């Protein structure tokens, strides 16, 4: 099948499983509709999110804790040190002991211009072993982190539109997604998870439209930033046209291979330890019953590899199921939520921010269901997960609470057996935002993009 690389921007594939929502697109002038499309809700939400985040980071210390400090996530500084190495042209040392980086250096490359800017102005940084109450470089780094996190709001809104979620519900979805994004960025300082998830969601958007080449490169960029998204990749690959699968795989691995050539060949010891053994700290974080499978690396660290191999196995099984059943698009997103949740189920040492990506996809899948209560329950389950993920209640109690709340989110976002066994995601004509009808078997090779 020929790739559809249309010059004009394609409208999303929509479906609602034979159920029509009562919502319609708001009346907007043609000029603003062309300029903003459906981006106004995520724009407003992103601005509010950034303002609230800065209010928290600057005021929580002096107002609530009565301390003259800024609330700054600690994990971001190791990544920022790696960004300095990239800016200095020393990408070989991005995995040394002072960075703690355990992912490909894509995020360090993204943050390198900010690191060079703050370094040239001699702004202070809070990097181990020197911790500062008010690091001046945070004014710029914090904004970069929040902007990267806000990309997930736009990606979730776009993906929800593609799978047939109405405009009003997408507004609610934008606000609900800020909670897990807050956990990932403001609390823990991991914008790479948000950026990689955003790229993966946009990859699904173009995959549903049959644009395999763009999809492959988007997956490549996502993996180069955070390989976590590989858990979603087998599901996405099952949707790709047969003759395009090998090309998609090649495009997915090329950016990561290109970025790792120098660190692997010149600094094998640190690079292999960081990327292959995946060290984690059970004393600092939350051990689970899967610790019995984790190899002891040092007296302070264990390897997370065995548990993550189990999660990869689950992702491959989900990819095979997707290939055989050809589920509807909302069911595909739910399957991705299951794949990301598998990482949490089998993780030997849990860190609270691991819960952010599966919660976001559960919210999107729940928004595609006609019942509002499903979206509300998933949101509340996500809040409960965020709160209880900090508790130290022992290996089994912690894991059972975490797994139970994740199961609640997955069950409430369940798309239904009919959607799992195969849905109709053919393109329909413009009219209302959520008007779609089943018009034949699901076949990505027959989708006709609708130009704007």
C-alpha positions as CSV (number, residue, x, y, z in Angstrom):
1,X,0.0,0.0,0.0
2,X,1.3,3.5,-0.8
3,X,2.0,5.8,2.0
4,X,-0.4,8.7,2.3
5,X,1.8,11.7,2.9
6,X,-0.8,14.3,2.1
7,X,0.4,17.9,1.9
8,X,-2.7,19.2,3.7
9,X,-3.2,18.4,7.3
10,X,-5.5,15.5,7.7
11,X,-8.5,15.5,9.9
12,X,-8.6,12.7,12.5
13,X,-10.2,9.3,12.1
14,X,-13.3,9.3,14.3
15,X,-15.6,6.7,15.7
16,X,-17.9,6.3,18.6
17,X,-18.8,2.6,18.4
18,X,-22.3,3.2,17.0
19,X,-23.1,5.7,19.8
20,X,-23.6,9.3,19.1
21,X,-22.8,12.0,21.7
22,X,-25.1,14.9,21.9
23,X,-22.3,17.4,21.8
24,X,-21.5,19.5,18.7
25,X,-18.6,21.7,17.8
26,X,-19.0,25.3,19.2
27,X,-19.7,28.0,16.7
28,X,-16.3,29.5,15.8
29,X,-15.4,31.9,13.0
30,X,-13.7,30.2,10.1
31,X,-10.5,32.3,10.7
32,X,-10.1,31.2,14.3
33,X,-11.1,27.6,13.4
34,X,-8.3,27.5,10.9
35,X,-5.8,29.1,13.1
36,X,-6.4,27.3,16.4
37,X,-8.4,24.2,15.4
38,X,-9.2,22.3,18.6
39,X,-6.1,23.7,20.4
40,X,-7.7,26.4,22.5
41,X,-8.6,24.1,25.4
42,X,-5.1,22.7,25.7
43,X,-3.6,26.2,25.4
44,X,-5.7,27.5,28.2
45,X,-5.1,24.4,30.3
46,X,-1.3,24.6,29.7
47,X,-1.1,28.3,30.7
48,X,-3.1,27.6,33.9
49,X,-0.9,24.5,34.6
50,X,2.3,26.5,34.3
51,X,1.0,29.4,36.5
52,X,-0.2,27.0,39.2
53,X,3.1,25.1,39.1
54,X,5.2,28.2,39.5
55,X,2.9,29.4,42.3
56,X,3.5,26.1,44.1
57,X,7.2,26.0,43.5
58,X,7.9,29.6,44.6
59,X,5.3,30.0,47.4
60,X,4.8,26.6,49.1
61,X,8.2,26.8,50.9
62,X,7.8,30.3,52.5
63,X,4.0,30.2,53.0
64,X,3.3,26.7,54.1
65,X,6.7,25.4,55.3
66,X,7.9,28.8,56.6
67,X,11.2,28.2,54.9
68,X,12.9,30.5,52.4
69,X,13.2,27.8,49.8
70,X,11.9,26.9,46.3
71,X,10.2,23.5,45.8
72,X,12.4,22.1,43.1
73,X,12.2,18.4,42.0
74,X,15.6,16.7,42.7
75,X,15.7,14.2,39.8
76,X,15.9,17.0,37.1
77,X,19.4,18.1,38.1
78,X,21.2,14.9,37.1
79,X,19.6,15.1,33.7
80,X,20.6,18.8,33.6
81,X,24.2,17.9,34.3
82,X,24.0,15.4,31.3
83,X,22.7,18.3,29.2
84,X,25.8,20.3,30.1
85,X,28.0,17.4,28.9
86,X,26.1,17.4,25.6
87,X,26.5,21.2,25.3
88,X,30.2,20.9,25.9
89,X,30.5,18.3,23.2
90,X,31.2,15.5,25.7
91,X,28.3,13.1,25.0
92,X,30.5,10.2,25.9
93,X,30.2,11.1,29.6
94,X,26.4,11.5,29.9
95,X,26.2,8.3,31.9
96,X,28.8,9.0,34.5
97,X,28.0,8.7,38.2
98,X,27.0,12.3,38.6
99,X,24.1,12.3,36.2
100,X,22.2,9.2,37.1
101,X,20.8,9.1,33.5
102,X,19.3,5.7,32.6
103,X,17.7,6.5,29.3
104,X,19.1,7.5,25.9
105,X,20.5,11.0,25.8
106,X,17.6,12.5,23.8
107,X,16.3,14.5,26.8
108,X,19.9,15.8,27.5
109,X,20.1,17.0,23.9
110,X,16.7,18.8,24.2
111,X,17.8,20.6,27.4
112,X,21.4,21.3,26.2
113,X,20.5,24.9,24.8
114,X,19.0,25.8,28.2
115,X,22.1,24.4,30.0
116,X,24.5,26.4,27.8
117,X,22.4,29.5,28.3
118,X,22.4,29.3,32.1
119,X,26.0,28.2,32.2
120,X,27.1,31.2,30.2
121,X,25.5,33.5,32.7
122,X,27.0,31.7,35.7
123,X,23.6,30.9,37.2
124,X,23.6,28.5,40.1
125,X,22.4,24.9,40.1
126,X,21.4,22.5,42.8
127,X,23.5,19.4,41.9
128,X,24.8,16.8,44.3
129,X,26.5,17.2,46.6
130,X,25.7,20.9,46.7
131,X,22.0,21.6,47.3
132,X,20.8,25.2,47.1
133,X,17.6,26.7,48.5
134,X,17.0,28.9,45.4
135,X,19.1,27.9,42.4
136,X,18.9,30.8,39.9
137,X,19.1,28.6,36.8
138,X,15.7,27.1,37.8
139,X,13.9,30.1,36.4
140,X,14.9,28.9,32.9
141,X,15.1,25.2,33.5
142,X,11.8,25.1,35.3
143,X,10.0,26.8,32.4
144,X,11.6,24.4,29.9
145,X,10.5,21.4,32.1
146,X,6.9,22.7,32.3
147,X,6.7,23.4,28.6
148,X,7.8,19.9,27.8
149,X,5.3,18.5,30.3
150,X,2.5,20.6,28.7
151,X,3.1,18.9,25.3
152,X,1.2,15.9,26.8
153,X,-1.9,18.0,27.2
154,X,-1.9,18.8,23.5
155,X,-1.1,15.2,22.5
156,X,-3.9,13.8,24.7
157,X,-6.4,16.3,23.3
158,X,-5.5,15.4,19.7
159,X,-5.5,11.7,20.3
160,X,-8.9,11.9,22.1
161,X,-10.3,13.8,19.1
162,X,-9.1,11.1,16.7
163,X,-10.8,8.3,18.7
164,X,-14.1,10.3,18.7
165,X,-14.2,12.1,22.1
166,X,-16.4,15.2,22.0
167,X,-15.2,18.8,22.5
168,X,-16.7,19.3,25.9
169,X,-15.3,16.0,27.2
170,X,-11.9,16.9,25.8
171,X,-11.9,20.1,27.8
172,X,-12.4,18.0,30.9
173,X,-9.8,15.6,29.8
174,X,-7.2,18.4,29.4
175,X,-7.7,19.5,33.0
176,X,-7.7,15.9,34.3
177,X,-4.4,15.1,32.6
178,X,-2.7,17.9,34.4
179,X,-2.7,15.8,37.6
180,X,-0.4,13.0,36.3
181,X,1.7,15.6,34.5
182,X,2.1,17.4,37.8
183,X,3.3,14.2,39.3
184,X,5.8,13.6,36.5
185,X,7.2,17.1,36.3
186,X,6.5,19.3,39.3
187,X,7.0,16.6,41.9
188,X,9.7,14.5,40.3
189,X,11.3,16.4,37.5
190,X,10.9,13.9,34.6
191,X,9.9,15.9,31.5
192,X,11.3,13.1,29.4
193,X,8.4,10.8,30.3
194,X,5.9,13.5,29.2
195,X,7.7,14.3,26.0
196,X,8.2,10.7,24.9
197,X,4.6,9.9,25.7
198,X,3.5,12.9,23.7
199,X,5.5,11.8,20.7
200,X,4.1,8.3,21.0
201,X,0.5,9.6,21.1
202,X,1.1,11.7,18.0
203,X,2.6,8.6,16.4
204,X,-0.7,6.8,17.0
205,X,-2.6,9.8,15.5
206,X,-0.7,9.5,12.2
207,X,-0.8,5.7,12.4
208,X,-4.6,5.8,12.5
209,X,-4.4,8.0,9.4
210,X,-2.1,5.5,7.6
211,X,1.0,7.8,7.5
212,X,3.6,5.1,8.3
213,X,6.7,7.1,7.5
214,X,5.9,9.9,9.9
215,X,4.8,7.4,12.5
216,X,8.2,5.6,12.4
217,X,10.2,8.8,12.9
218,X,7.9,9.9,15.8
219,X,8.5,6.5,17.5
220,X,12.2,6.9,16.9
221,X,12.2,10.3,18.6
222,X,10.1,9.0,21.5
223,X,12.4,6.0,22.1
224,X,15.5,8.2,22.0
225,X,14.0,10.3,24.8
226,X,12.4,7.6,27.0
227,X,12.4,3.9,26.0
228,X,9.3,3.3,28.2
229,X,7.2,3.9,25.1
230,X,8.5,0.7,23.7
231,X,5.8,-1.0,25.7
232,X,3.3,0.6,23.4
233,X,5.2,-0.1,20.2
234,X,4.2,-3.7,19.6
235,X,0.5,-2.6,19.6
236,X,1.3,0.2,17.2
237,X,3.3,-2.0,14.9
238,X,0.4,-4.4,14.6
239,X,-1.6,-1.6,13.0
240,X,1.0,-0.8,10.4
241,X,0.6,-2.1,6.8
242,X,2.5,-5.3,6.3
243,X,5.0,-3.9,3.8
244,X,5.8,-1.0,6.0
245,X,6.5,-2.8,9.3
246,X,10.2,-3.4,8.8
247,X,10.7,0.2,7.6
248,X,8.9,1.4,10.7
249,X,11.1,-0.7,13.0
250,X,14.2,0.7,11.3
251,X,13.1,4.3,11.7
252,X,12.3,3.6,15.3
253,X,15.8,2.4,16.3
254,X,17.9,4.7,14.1
255,X,17.8,7.8,16.4
256,X,18.7,5.8,19.5
257,X,21.5,4.0,17.8
258,X,22.9,7.2,16.5
259,X,22.9,8.9,19.9
260,X,24.4,5.9,21.7
261,X,27.3,5.1,19.3
262,X,29.8,7.5,21.1
263,X,28.8,6.6,24.7
264,X,28.9,2.9,24.0
265,X,32.2,2.9,22.2
266,X,34.1,5.3,24.5
267,X,32.5,4.8,27.9
268,X,31.2,1.2,27.9
269,X,31.3,0.7,31.7
270,X,29.0,3.5,32.8
271,X,26.8,3.3,29.7
272,X,26.2,-0.5,30.0
273,X,25.5,-0.2,33.7
274,X,23.0,2.6,33.3
275,X,21.1,1.2,30.2
276,X,21.2,-2.5,30.7
277,X,21.2,-3.0,34.5
278,X,18.8,-0.1,35.2
279,X,19.8,0.5,38.9
280,X,17.2,1.5,41.4
281,X,17.3,2.3,45.1
282,X,15.0,0.2,47.4
283,X,16.1,2.3,50.4
284,X,15.0,5.6,48.8
285,X,12.0,4.3,46.9
286,X,9.4,1.6,47.4
287,X,10.4,-2.1,47.1
288,X,7.7,-4.6,45.9
289,X,7.3,-8.4,46.1
290,X,9.1,-8.6,42.7
291,X,12.3,-7.7,44.6
292,X,13.0,-11.5,44.7
293,X,13.8,-11.4,41.0
294,X,16.0,-8.3,41.1
295,X,19.8,-8.8,41.1
296,X,21.8,-7.0,43.7
297,X,24.1,-4.5,42.0
298,X,25.6,-2.7,45.0
299,X,24.7,-2.6,48.7
300,X,22.4,0.3,47.8
301,X,21.0,-0.6,44.4
302,X,19.2,-3.5,42.6
303,X,18.6,-4.1,38.9
304,X,15.2,-3.5,37.5
305,X,15.8,-5.6,34.4
306,X,13.9,-8.9,35.2
307,X,10.6,-7.2,36.1
308,X,10.8,-5.0,33.0
309,X,11.4,-8.0,30.8
310,X,8.1,-9.4,32.1
311,X,6.4,-6.1,31.1
312,X,7.9,-6.3,27.7
313,X,6.6,-9.8,27.3
314,X,3.1,-8.6,28.2
315,X,3.5,-5.8,25.6
316,X,4.4,-8.3,22.9
317,X,1.4,-10.5,23.8
318,X,-0.8,-7.4,23.5
319,X,0.7,-6.6,20.1
320,X,-0.2,-10.1,18.9
321,X,-3.7,-9.7,20.2
322,X,-4.0,-6.4,18.4
323,X,-2.7,-7.9,15.2
324,X,-5.3,-10.8,15.3
325,X,-8.4,-8.9,16.5
326,X,-7.9,-5.5,14.9
327,X,-9.6,-3.6,17.7
328,X,-11.2,-0.2,17.5
329,X,-9.0,2.8,18.1
330,X,-10.2,3.5,21.6
331,X,-9.5,-0.2,22.4
332,X,-6.0,0.2,21.0
333,X,-5.4,3.1,23.4
334,X,-6.7,1.0,26.3
335,X,-4.3,-1.8,25.3
336,X,-1.5,0.7,25.6
337,X,-2.7,1.7,29.1
338,X,-2.5,-2.0,30.0
339,X,1.0,-2.3,28.6
340,X,2.2,0.7,30.6
341,X,0.5,-0.6,33.7
342,X,2.4,-3.9,33.3
343,X,5.6,-2.0,34.1
344,X,4.1,-0.9,37.4
345,X,2.7,-4.4,38.2
346,X,6.1,-6.1,37.7
347,X,8.5,-3.3,38.9
348,X,10.9,-4.5,41.6
349,X,11.2,-1.0,43.1
350,X,8.4,1.5,42.4
351,X,8.8,5.2,42.1
352,X,5.6,7.2,42.2
353,X,6.1,9.0,38.9
354,X,6.0,5.6,37.1
355,X,2.2,5.8,37.5
356,X,1.8,8.9,35.4
357,X,1.9,7.5,31.8
358,X,-0.7,4.7,32.4
359,X,-3.0,7.0,34.2
360,X,-2.9,9.4,31.3
361,X,-3.9,6.7,28.8
362,X,-6.6,5.4,31.1
363,X,-8.1,8.9,31.1
364,X,-8.1,9.0,27.3
365,X,-9.6,5.6,27.0
366,X,-12.3,6.4,29.6
367,X,-13.1,9.7,27.9
368,X,-14.1,7.7,24.8
369,X,-16.8,5.8,26.7
370,X,-20.3,7.3,26.7
371,X,-20.6,7.3,30.5
372,X,-19.2,10.3,32.3
373,X,-18.7,8.5,35.6
374,X,-16.0,6.3,34.1
375,X,-13.8,9.4,33.4
376,X,-14.5,10.7,36.9
377,X,-13.6,7.4,38.6
378,X,-10.4,7.0,36.6
379,X,-9.4,10.6,37.6
380,X,-10.1,9.9,41.3
381,X,-8.2,6.6,41.1
382,X,-5.3,8.5,39.6
383,X,-5.4,11.0,42.5
384,X,-5.5,8.1,45.0
385,X,-2.6,6.4,43.3
386,X,-0.6,9.6,43.4
387,X,-1.3,10.1,47.1
388,X,-0.8,6.5,48.3
389,X,2.3,5.9,46.1
390,X,4.4,7.9,48.7
391,X,3.3,5.7,51.6
392,X,5.8,3.2,53.1
393,X,3.5,0.3,54.1
394,X,5.7,-2.7,53.3
395,X,6.3,-4.6,50.1
396,X,2.9,-6.5,49.9
397,X,0.6,-3.7,51.2
398,X,2.2,-1.1,49.0
399,X,2.0,-3.4,45.9
400,X,-1.6,-4.5,46.5
401,X,-2.9,-0.9,47.0
402,X,-1.0,0.3,43.9
403,X,-2.1,-2.7,41.7
404,X,-5.7,-2.5,43.0
405,X,-6.1,1.2,42.2
406,X,-4.5,0.7,38.7
407,X,-7.0,-2.2,38.1
408,X,-9.8,0.2,39.0
409,X,-8.6,2.7,36.4
410,X,-8.2,-0.1,33.8
411,X,-11.6,-1.6,34.5
412,X,-13.4,1.8,34.3
413,X,-11.7,2.6,31.0
414,X,-12.5,-0.8,29.5
415,X,-13.8,-0.2,26.0
416,X,-16.1,-3.3,25.9
417,X,-15.8,-6.7,24.2
418,X,-17.2,-5.5,20.9
419,X,-14.5,-2.8,20.6
420,X,-11.8,-5.3,21.6
421,X,-12.9,-7.9,19.0
422,X,-12.9,-5.4,16.2
423,X,-14.5,-2.0,15.6
424,X,-15.2,0.3,12.8
425,X,-13.0,3.3,12.6
426,X,-13.7,4.5,9.0
427,X,-13.6,8.2,8.3
428,X,-16.9,10.0,8.2
429,X,-17.9,13.3,6.8
430,X,-17.7,16.5,8.7
431,X,-20.8,17.7,10.5
432,X,-20.5,17.4,14.3
433,X,-17.5,16.7,16.4
434,X,-18.8,13.3,17.6
435,X,-21.0,12.2,14.8
436,X,-19.6,8.9,13.4
437,X,-21.1,5.7,12.2
438,X,-19.9,2.2,11.7
439,X,-19.3,1.8,8.0
440,X,-17.6,-1.5,7.4
441,X,-14.8,-3.6,8.9
442,X,-11.8,-1.9,10.4
443,X,-9.1,-1.7,7.7
444,X,-6.4,0.9,8.0
445,X,-5.5,0.4,4.4
446,X,-8.9,1.8,3.3
447,X,-9.0,4.9,5.4
448,X,-9.3,8.1,3.3
449,X,-7.9,11.2,5.1
450,X,-10.2,14.2,5.0
451,X,-8.4,17.4,4.2
452,X,-9.2,20.6,6.1
